[in-house]
């Protein structure tokens, strides 16, 4: 079974949110980590 990965865009991209989700065992990637800042 595939796992879900959460993608947090610039509007939800606070580091504390991503880190909190990761600490809870949730797979998260941010816009900056995906090198997609400013893209649409």
N, CA, C and O atoms as a Tinker XYZ file with bonds, in Angstrom:
   160  protein
     1  N      0.841000   -1.172000    0.000000    73     2
     2  CA     0.000000    0.000000    0.000000    64     1     3
     3  C      0.894000    1.245000    0.000000    63     2     4     5
     4  O      1.923000    1.273000    0.675000    81     3
     5  N      0.507000    2.250000   -0.743000    73     3     6
     6  CA     1.246000    3.515000   -0.781000    64     5     7
     7  C      0.963000    4.332000    0.461000    63     6     8     9
     8  O     -0.125000    4.272000    1.034000    81     7
     9  N      1.960000    5.095000    0.864000    73     7    10
    10  CA     1.773000    5.991000    1.994000    64     9    11
    11  C      1.493000    7.392000    1.484000    63    10    12    13
    12  O      1.928000    7.769000    0.396000    81    11
    13  N      0.761000    8.158000    2.280000    73    11    14
    14  CA     0.457000    9.541000    1.940000    64    13    15
    15  C      1.600000   10.421000    2.413000    63    14    16    17
    16  O      2.109000   10.243000    3.519000    81    15
    17  N      2.000000   11.357000    1.590000    73    15    18
    18  CA     3.004000   12.358000    1.956000    64    17    19
    19  C      2.317000   13.716000    1.922000    63    18    20    21
    20  O      1.708000   14.084000    0.918000    81    19
    21  N      2.415000   14.454000    3.014000    73    19    22
    22  CA     1.825000   15.787000    3.077000    64    21    23
    23  C      2.768000   16.796000    2.452000    63    22    24    25
    24  O      3.965000   16.811000    2.742000    81    23
    25  N      2.217000   17.638000    1.593000    73    23    26
    26  CA     2.969000   18.709000    0.944000    64    25    27
    27  C      2.475000   20.023000    1.526000    63    26    28    29
    28  O      1.312000   20.383000    1.342000    81    27
    29  N      3.347000   20.744000    2.229000    73    27    30
    30  CA     2.980000   22.030000    2.820000    64    29    31
    31  C      3.468000   23.148000    1.916000    63    30    32    33
    32  O      4.669000   23.279000    1.680000    81    31
    33  N      2.539000   23.959000    1.405000    73    31    34
    34  CA     2.938000   25.060000    0.535000    64    33    35
    35  C      3.415000   26.253000    1.355000    63    34    36    37
    36  O      3.478000   26.184000    2.582000    81    35
    37  N      3.751000   27.350000    0.670000    73    35    38
    38  CA     4.301000   28.527000    1.344000    64    37    39
    39  C      3.377000   29.075000    2.421000    63    38    40    41
    40  O      3.841000   29.600000    3.433000    81    39
    41  N      2.059000   28.953000    2.206000    73    39    42
    42  CA     1.095000   29.500000    3.154000    64    41    43
    43  C      1.019000   28.688000    4.444000    63    42    44    45
    44  O      0.629000   29.217000    5.484000    81    43
    45  N      1.379000   27.434000    4.388000    73    43    46
    46  CA     1.334000   26.574000    5.574000    64    45    47
    47  C      2.727000   26.089000    5.940000    63    46    48    49
    48  O      2.879000   25.131000    6.697000    81    47
    49  N      3.737000   26.751000    5.403000    73    47    50
    50  CA     5.089000   26.230000    5.486000    64    49    51
    51  C      5.902000   26.622000    6.699000    63    50    52    53
    52  O      7.129000   26.671000    6.615000    81    51
    53  N      5.263000   26.905000    7.830000    73    51    54
    54  CA     6.052000   27.183000    9.033000    64    53    55
    55  C      6.861000   25.951000    9.412000    63    54    56    57
    56  O      6.352000   24.830000    9.408000    81    55
    57  N      8.118000   26.175000    9.735000    73    55    58
    58  CA     8.978000   25.039000   10.104000    64    57    59
    59  C      8.435000   24.288000   11.309000    63    58    60    61
    60  O      8.554000   23.066000   11.389000    81    59
    61  N      7.835000   25.021000   12.251000    73    59    62
    62  CA     7.336000   24.357000   13.453000    64    61    63
    63  C      6.201000   23.391000   13.115000    63    62    64    65
    64  O      6.083000   22.339000   13.743000    81    63
    65  N      5.374000   23.729000   12.143000    73    63    66
    66  CA     4.294000   22.832000   11.733000    64    65    67
    67  C      4.866000   21.566000   11.100000    63    66    68    69
    68  O      4.475000   20.456000   11.461000    81    67
    69  N      5.784000   21.733000   10.167000    73    67    70
    70  CA     6.402000   20.576000    9.513000    64    69    71
    71  C      7.134000   19.712000   10.531000    63    70    72    73
    72  O      7.015000   18.487000   10.507000    81    71
    73  N      7.882000   20.337000   11.414000    73    71    74
    74  CA     8.625000   19.574000   12.421000    64    73    75
    75  C      7.690000   18.843000   13.371000    63    74    76    77
    76  O      7.954000   17.700000   13.744000    81    75
    77  N      6.607000   19.487000   13.764000    73    75    78
    78  CA     5.632000   18.838000   14.645000    64    77    79
    79  C      5.010000   17.611000   13.995000    63    78    80    81
    80  O      4.857000   16.570000   14.634000    81    79
    81  N      4.652000   17.740000   12.719000    73    79    82
    82  CA     4.082000   16.602000   12.001000    64    81    83
    83  C      5.103000   15.479000   11.869000    63    82    84    85
    84  O      4.769000   14.305000   12.035000    81    83
    85  N      6.333000   15.835000   11.575000    73    83    86
    86  CA     7.395000   14.816000   11.467000    64    85    87
    87  C      7.617000   14.112000   12.799000    63    86    88    89
    88  O      7.803000   12.896000   12.841000    81    87
    89  N      7.596000   14.873000   13.877000    73    87    90
    90  CA     7.771000   14.272000   15.206000    64    89    91
    91  C      6.646000   13.298000   15.530000    63    90    92    93
    92  O      6.821000   12.378000   16.329000    81    91
    93  N      5.489000   13.506000   14.906000    73    91    94
    94  CA     4.351000   12.605000   15.104000    64    93    95
    95  C      4.392000   11.425000   14.135000    63    94    96    97
    96  O      3.475000   10.604000   14.117000    81    95
    97  N      5.460000   11.337000   13.325000    73    95    98
    98  CA     5.620000   10.212000   12.418000    64    97    99
    99  C      4.957000   10.393000   11.063000    63    98   100   101
   100  O      4.781000    9.425000   10.323000    81    99
   101  N      4.586000   11.628000   10.729000    73    99   102
   102  CA     3.919000   11.909000    9.458000    64   101   103
   103  C      4.954000   12.356000    8.433000    63   102   104   105
   104  O      5.820000   13.177000    8.738000    81   103
   105  N      4.867000   11.821000    7.226000    73   103   106
   106  CA     5.786000   12.149000    6.135000    64   105   107
   107  C      5.376000   13.493000    5.533000    63   106   108   109
   108  O      4.274000   13.633000    5.004000    81   107
   109  N      6.266000   14.474000    5.617000    73   107   110
   110  CA     5.969000   15.845000    5.189000    64   109   111
   111  C      7.096000   16.356000    4.309000    63   110   112   113
   112  O      8.269000   16.071000    4.552000    81   111
   113  N      6.729000   17.116000    3.281000    73   111   114
   114  CA     7.706000   17.856000    2.490000    64   113   115
   115  C      7.173000   19.281000    2.328000    63   114   116   117
   116  O      5.976000   19.485000    2.128000    81   115
   117  N      8.060000   20.250000    2.414000    73   115   118
   118  CA     7.657000   21.644000    2.266000    64   117   119
   119  C      7.999000   22.142000    0.863000    63   118   120   121
   120  O      8.764000   21.513000    0.131000    81   119
   121  N      7.424000   23.267000    0.512000    73   119   122
   122  CA     7.695000   23.878000   -0.786000    64   121   123
   123  C      9.184000   24.135000   -0.955000    63   122   124   125
   124  O      9.747000   23.857000   -2.014000    81   123
   125  N      9.822000   24.662000    0.079000    73   123   126
   126  CA    11.258000   24.964000    0.008000    64   125   127
   127  C     12.079000   23.692000   -0.186000    63   126   128   129
   128  O     13.021000   23.678000   -0.978000    81   127
   129  N     11.731000   22.633000    0.526000    73   127   130
   130  CA    12.463000   21.370000    0.400000    64   129   131
   131  C     12.304000   20.762000   -0.995000    63   130   132   133
   132  O     13.205000   20.085000   -1.490000    81   131
   133  N     11.166000   21.005000   -1.616000    73   131   134
   134  CA    10.921000   20.499000   -2.965000    64   133   135
   135  C     11.458000   21.450000   -4.030000    63   134   136   137
   136  O     11.284000   21.214000   -5.225000    81   135
   137  N     12.109000   22.523000   -3.592000    73   135   138
   138  CA    12.672000   23.537000   -4.491000    64   137   139
   139  C     11.608000   24.102000   -5.427000    63   138   140   141
   140  O     11.824000   24.233000   -6.632000    81   139
   141  N     10.438000   24.437000   -4.840000    73   139   142
   142  CA     9.309000   24.925000   -5.630000    64   141   143
   143  C      8.822000   26.300000   -5.171000    63   142   144   145
   144  O      7.704000   26.688000   -5.509000    81   143
   145  N      9.623000   27.043000   -4.416000    73   143   146
   146  CA     9.211000   28.365000   -3.952000    64   145   147
   147  C      8.900000   29.271000   -5.136000    63   146   148   149
   148  O      9.677000   29.347000   -6.088000    81   147
   149  N      7.763000   29.956000   -5.075000    73   147   150
   150  CA     7.385000   30.900000   -6.110000    64   149   151
   151  C      6.812000   30.292000   -7.375000    63   150   152   153
   152  O      6.458000   31.024000   -8.300000    81   151
   153  N      6.712000   28.985000   -7.442000    73   151   154
   154  CA     6.148000   28.362000   -8.649000    64   153   155
   155  C      4.640000   28.211000   -8.490000    63   154   156   157
   156  O      4.118000   28.214000   -7.376000    81   155
   157  N      3.959000   28.082000   -9.598000    73   155   158
   158  CA     2.530000   27.856000   -9.537000    64   157   159
   159  C      2.092000   26.816000  -10.483000    63   158   160
   160  O      0.903000   26.507000  -10.553000    81   159
